[in-house]
Amino acid sequence: MPSLDEVLKTLIRDIPDYPQPGVMFKDITPLLADHAGFTQVVDALAASGRDSLGQTVVDKVVGIEARGFILAAPVALALGAGFVPVRKKGKLPAATFEASYDLEYGQATIEVHQDAFDPGDRVLVIDDVLATGGTVEACLGLIRRCGATVAASAVLLELSFLPGRERLAGERIDALLTV
């Protein structure tokens, strides 16, 4: 069986100038279509929600819209934890908290239901890419505003040429692959 690094490097492709000129988009759809590779990724991300004995240490897994949903939902199932979506503004039906932030190529606002977490819930945040860190930083703020505790954040890819890790200094960020 190929290593996780080999799987990621083989099944994640670069799409130049998407969604705008100058951006190199990391397309994970070939990885998602590969059962063995996708299973390896889910298992590796779920490890961020377990202790050294393999016991689950989180109550909820957050997926950040949209590709974070695809990764976080099976991670939540693997951990026996609940799944909480953090969505773009205007997509959730009940009362929400919101946070705005800058992206590498624009601005965005995300929301979470105000009742998504019980006080003291331990939360694992899952997203596809750590770039500037704005999305994860905004998400962590929303989780804490709801009274929950962030146990860790895990991402499929970290773009080392952007300042995401520095922006999130002091936070536990697990990246499956750094490019």
MIKEDO-475576 format. One record per residue (C-alpha): residue in three letters; z, y, x; residue number from 1. Coordinates in steps of 0.02 Angstrom, whole numbers, plus 50000, padded with zeros to 5 digits. Example, Ala and Ser with C-alpha at 12.3 -4.5 7.8 and 13.67 -1.06 7.14 Angstrom:
<atoms>
{res:Ala	w:50390	v:49775	u:50615	n:1}
{res:Ser	w:50357	v:49947	u:50684	n:2}
</atoms>
This chain:
<atoms>
{res:Met	w:50000	v:50000	u:50000	n:1}
{res:Pro	w:49956	v:50172	u:50071	n:2}
{res:Ser	w:50096	v:50294	u:50111	n:3}
{res:Leu	w:50135	v:50435	u:49989	n:4}
{res:Asp	w:50063	v:50562	u:50112	n:5}
{res:Glu	w:49900	v:50463	u:50122	n:6}
{res:Val	w:49891	v:50450	u:49932	n:7}
{res:Leu	w:49919	v:50637	u:49910	n:8}
{res:Lys	w:49795	v:50686	u:50044	n:9}
{res:Thr	w:49664	v:50570	u:49971	n:10}
{res:Leu	w:49689	v:50605	u:49785	n:11}
{res:Ile	w:49719	v:50794	u:49782	n:12}
{res:Arg	w:49559	v:50892	u:49805	n:13}
{res:Asp	w:49526	v:51073	u:49849	n:14}
{res:Ile	w:49425	v:51181	u:49728	n:15}
{res:Pro	w:49376	v:51345	u:49814	n:16}
{res:Asp	w:49377	v:51510	u:49721	n:17}
{res:Tyr	w:49468	v:51445	u:49566	n:18}
{res:Pro	w:49535	v:51526	u:49458	n:19}
{res:Gln	w:49471	v:51677	u:49552	n:20}
{res:Pro	w:49383	v:51714	u:49718	n:21}
{res:Gly	w:49491	v:51685	u:49870	n:22}
{res:Val	w:49606	v:51556	u:49790	n:23}
{res:Met	w:49598	v:51375	u:49848	n:24}
{res:Phe	w:49651	v:51275	u:49694	n:25}
{res:Lys	w:49737	v:51107	u:49722	n:26}
{res:Asp	w:49664	v:50991	u:49589	n:27}
{res:Ile	w:49782	v:50847	u:49548	n:28}
{res:Thr	w:49675	v:50766	u:49413	n:29}
{res:Pro	w:49610	v:50627	u:49530	n:30}
{res:Leu	w:49793	v:50586	u:49571	n:31}
{res:Leu	w:49840	v:50581	u:49386	n:32}
{res:Ala	w:49695	v:50463	u:49351	n:33}
{res:Asp	w:49754	v:50340	u:49485	n:34}
{res:His	w:49893	v:50232	u:49412	n:35}
{res:Ala	w:49964	v:50174	u:49578	n:36}
{res:Gly	w:49961	v:50348	u:49654	n:37}
{res:Phe	w:50035	v:50430	u:49499	n:38}
{res:Thr	w:50173	v:50298	u:49495	n:39}
{res:Gln	w:50215	v:50334	u:49678	n:40}
{res:Val	w:50226	v:50520	u:49640	n:41}
{res:Val	w:50338	v:50497	u:49488	n:42}
{res:Asp	w:50455	v:50383	u:49588	n:43}
{res:Ala	w:50461	v:50507	u:49733	n:44}
{res:Leu	w:50496	v:50656	u:49620	n:45}
{res:Ala	w:50630	v:50558	u:49525	n:46}
{res:Ala	w:50720	v:50527	u:49690	n:47}
{res:Ser	w:50768	v:50712	u:49687	n:48}
{res:Gly	w:50873	v:50675	u:49532	n:49}
{res:Arg	w:50968	v:50529	u:49609	n:50}
{res:Asp	w:51111	v:50515	u:49732	n:51}
{res:Ser	w:51112	v:50409	u:49890	n:52}
{res:Leu	w:51158	v:50255	u:49787	n:53}
{res:Gly	w:51010	v:50280	u:49669	n:54}
{res:Gln	w:51116	v:50340	u:49523	n:55}
{res:Thr	w:51046	v:50477	u:49412	n:56}
{res:Val	w:51138	v:50641	u:49439	n:57}
{res:Val	w:51045	v:50753	u:49317	n:58}
{res:Asp	w:51053	v:50772	u:49128	n:59}
{res:Lys	w:50888	v:50861	u:49101	n:60}
{res:Val	w:50721	v:50875	u:49189	n:61}
{res:Val	w:50625	v:51037	u:49168	n:62}
{res:Gly	w:50436	v:51041	u:49176	n:63}
{res:Ile	w:50351	v:51209	u:49205	n:64}
{res:Glu	w:50191	v:51237	u:49105	n:65}
{res:Ala	w:50068	v:51164	u:49121	n:66}
{res:Arg	w:50046	v:51039	u:49261	n:67}
{res:Gly	w:50235	v:51028	u:49282	n:68}
{res:Phe	w:50241	v:50950	u:49108	n:69}
{res:Ile	w:50128	v:50808	u:49163	n:70}
{res:Leu	w:50241	v:50769	u:49310	n:71}
{res:Ala	w:50412	v:50805	u:49234	n:72}
{res:Ala	w:50400	v:50702	u:49074	n:73}
{res:Pro	w:50380	v:50534	u:49162	n:74}
{res:Val	w:50513	v:50586	u:49290	n:75}
{res:Ala	w:50635	v:50618	u:49147	n:76}
{res:Leu	w:50596	v:50446	u:49076	n:77}
{res:Ala	w:50621	v:50365	u:49247	n:78}
{res:Leu	w:50791	v:50451	u:49264	n:79}
{res:Gly	w:50848	v:50419	u:49085	n:80}
{res:Ala	w:50865	v:50607	u:49063	n:81}
{res:Gly	w:50803	v:50731	u:48934	n:82}
{res:Phe	w:50645	v:50833	u:48959	n:83}
{res:Val	w:50642	v:51022	u:48934	n:84}
{res:Pro	w:50479	v:51120	u:48935	n:85}
{res:Val	w:50475	v:51294	u:49011	n:86}
{res:Arg	w:50323	v:51374	u:48932	n:87}
{res:Lys	w:50215	v:51528	u:48941	n:88}
{res:Lys	w:50272	v:51671	u:48830	n:89}
{res:Gly	w:50243	v:51647	u:48645	n:90}
{res:Lys	w:50225	v:51457	u:48645	n:91}
{res:Leu	w:50401	v:51403	u:48593	n:92}
{res:Pro	w:50452	v:51411	u:48409	n:93}
{res:Ala	w:50640	v:51446	u:48417	n:94}
{res:Ala	w:50743	v:51584	u:48499	n:95}
{res:Thr	w:50704	v:51598	u:48685	n:96}
{res:Phe	w:50756	v:51679	u:48847	n:97}
{res:Glu	w:50611	v:51746	u:48950	n:98}
{res:Ala	w:50579	v:51794	u:49130	n:99}
{res:Ser	w:50428	v:51884	u:49206	n:100}
{res:Tyr	w:50369	v:51862	u:49384	n:101}
{res:Asp	w:50222	v:51888	u:49502	n:102}
{res:Leu	w:50099	v:51751	u:49546	n:103}
{res:Glu	w:49991	v:51744	u:49701	n:104}
{res:Tyr	w:49848	v:51807	u:49590	n:105}
{res:Gly	w:49931	v:51899	u:49444	n:106}
{res:Gln	w:50085	v:51909	u:49334	n:107}
{res:Ala	w:50161	v:51794	u:49203	n:108}
{res:Thr	w:50307	v:51771	u:49086	n:109}
{res:Ile	w:50392	v:51605	u:49049	n:110}
{res:Glu	w:50517	v:51557	u:48915	n:111}
{res:Val	w:50643	v:51422	u:48874	n:112}
{res:His	w:50733	v:51388	u:48711	n:113}
{res:Gln	w:50906	v:51466	u:48715	n:114}
{res:Asp	w:50981	v:51300	u:48658	n:115}
{res:Ala	w:50883	v:51188	u:48779	n:116}
{res:Phe	w:51036	v:51146	u:48883	n:117}
{res:Asp	w:51217	v:51104	u:48851	n:118}
{res:Pro	w:51341	v:51204	u:48954	n:119}
{res:Gly	w:51359	v:51121	u:49123	n:120}
{res:Asp	w:51200	v:51016	u:49110	n:121}
{res:Arg	w:51135	v:50969	u:49282	n:122}
{res:Val	w:50949	v:51005	u:49293	n:123}
{res:Leu	w:50805	v:50947	u:49401	n:124}
{res:Val	w:50656	v:51066	u:49400	n:125}
{res:Ile	w:50482	v:50992	u:49426	n:126}
{res:Asp	w:50322	v:51087	u:49461	n:127}
{res:Asp	w:50157	v:51045	u:49542	n:128}
{res:Val	w:50145	v:51178	u:49678	n:129}
{res:Leu	w:50267	v:51292	u:49768	n:130}
{res:Ala	w:50166	v:51444	u:49820	n:131}
{res:Thr	w:50250	v:51616	u:49816	n:132}
{res:Gly	w:50405	v:51546	u:49731	n:133}
{res:Gly	w:50398	v:51666	u:49585	n:134}
{res:Thr	w:50378	v:51534	u:49451	n:135}
{res:Val	w:50519	v:51424	u:49514	n:136}
{res:Glu	w:50633	v:51574	u:49543	n:137}
{res:Ala	w:50605	v:51635	u:49364	n:138}
{res:Cys	w:50635	v:51459	u:49297	n:139}
{res:Leu	w:50799	v:51440	u:49393	n:140}
{res:Gly	w:50858	v:51605	u:49320	n:141}
{res:Leu	w:50820	v:51546	u:49143	n:142}
{res:Ile	w:50914	v:51382	u:49169	n:143}
{res:Arg	w:51067	v:51473	u:49235	n:144}
{res:Arg	w:51059	v:51600	u:49095	n:145}
{res:Cys	w:51073	v:51453	u:48973	n:146}
{res:Gly	w:51234	v:51396	u:49060	n:147}
{res:Ala	w:51161	v:51246	u:49151	n:148}
{res:Thr	w:51169	v:51204	u:49337	n:149}
{res:Val	w:51016	v:51179	u:49446	n:150}
{res:Ala	w:51037	v:51018	u:49547	n:151}
{res:Ala	w:50868	v:51029	u:49635	n:152}
{res:Ser	w:50687	v:51077	u:49620	n:153}
{res:Ala	w:50548	v:50957	u:49669	n:154}
{res:Val	w:50364	v:50996	u:49690	n:155}
{res:Leu	w:50211	v:50892	u:49726	n:156}
{res:Leu	w:50141	v:51017	u:49852	n:157}
{res:Glu	w:50213	v:51159	u:49953	n:158}
{res:Leu	w:50092	v:51288	u:50021	n:159}
{res:Ser	w:50173	v:51331	u:50188	n:160}
{res:Phe	w:50063	v:51484	u:50216	n:161}
{res:Leu	w:50145	v:51570	u:50067	n:162}
{res:Pro	w:50327	v:51629	u:50061	n:163}
{res:Gly	w:50394	v:51516	u:49922	n:164}
{res:Arg	w:50527	v:51426	u:50023	n:165}
{res:Glu	w:50589	v:51589	u:50099	n:166}
{res:Arg	w:50598	v:51670	u:49928	n:167}
{res:Leu	w:50705	v:51525	u:49867	n:168}
{res:Ala	w:50820	v:51521	u:50019	n:169}
{res:Gly	w:50982	v:51433	u:49976	n:170}
{res:Glu	w:50903	v:51326	u:49840	n:171}
{res:Arg	w:50866	v:51141	u:49862	n:172}
{res:Ile	w:50678	v:51122	u:49859	n:173}
{res:Asp	w:50602	v:50949	u:49888	n:174}
{res:Ala	w:50415	v:50946	u:49923	n:175}
{res:Leu	w:50318	v:50783	u:49928	n:176}
{res:Leu	w:50183	v:50859	u:50038	n:177}
{res:Thr	w:50176	v:51023	u:50135	n:178}
{res:Val	w:50006	v:51094	u:50176	n:179}
</atoms>
